[in-house]
Amino acid sequence: MIMFTYKTLAITNRHLCREDFLLRIEKLCKTNTEAIILREKDMSEDEYTVLAEKVLKICNKYNKTCILHTFIDTAIKLNCPNIHLPLHLLEKYKDKLSSFKIIGSSVHSAAEAEEAEKLGATYITAGHIFKTDCKKDLAPRGLQFVKDVASSVSIPVYGLGGIHKNNEKSAIDSGCTGIAIMSEAMTP
């Protein structure tokens, strides 16, 4: 079984998954992962809602936090108190956030981190820190970026992008509360 050294958010991408996706979710729920962010960007909201119902059921079975991504109306409909939104959607939906317990946002600068916190984010993901196949054409932002983001806000910061066992400690040492992983979570 996979165990993580630091606070870890597992971000889904069913296209990376080498096994049945729901089985992978169940396996992640058996680890010490703090939460699972259901991020399936290519789905319609209707498709996402069907998948979210299944993933929420698995997460509830294991008392694991599930954070829905992007589709705020689906989260409201399914009574999921946890949402992760890109910064532009956090701004767009700021009037719908009062019913959420956990509100995450993705940021790419200290200024964006400050804005997310002002808009009500309870945590942020900051990336990408290291080289990653998910962002092949973009240079990594590096550890100084994470230091700048972490020092600019009072909410938890999860480092994201190219993080694995050999470099996760450097993200933590740079001010991250924890790490957010996709490839490592979906393709162990």
Buried (B, 14 or more C-beta within 10 A) or exposed (E): EBEBEBBBBBBBBBEBBEEEBBEBBBBBBEBEBBBBBBBBEEBEEEEBBEBBEEBBEBBEEBEBBBBBBBBBEBBBEBEBBBBBBBBEBBBEBBEBBEEBEBBBBBBBBBEBBBBBBEBBBBBBBBBBBBEBEBBEEEEBBEBEBBBBBBEBBEBBBBBBBBBEEEBBEBBBEBBBBBBBBBBBBBEE
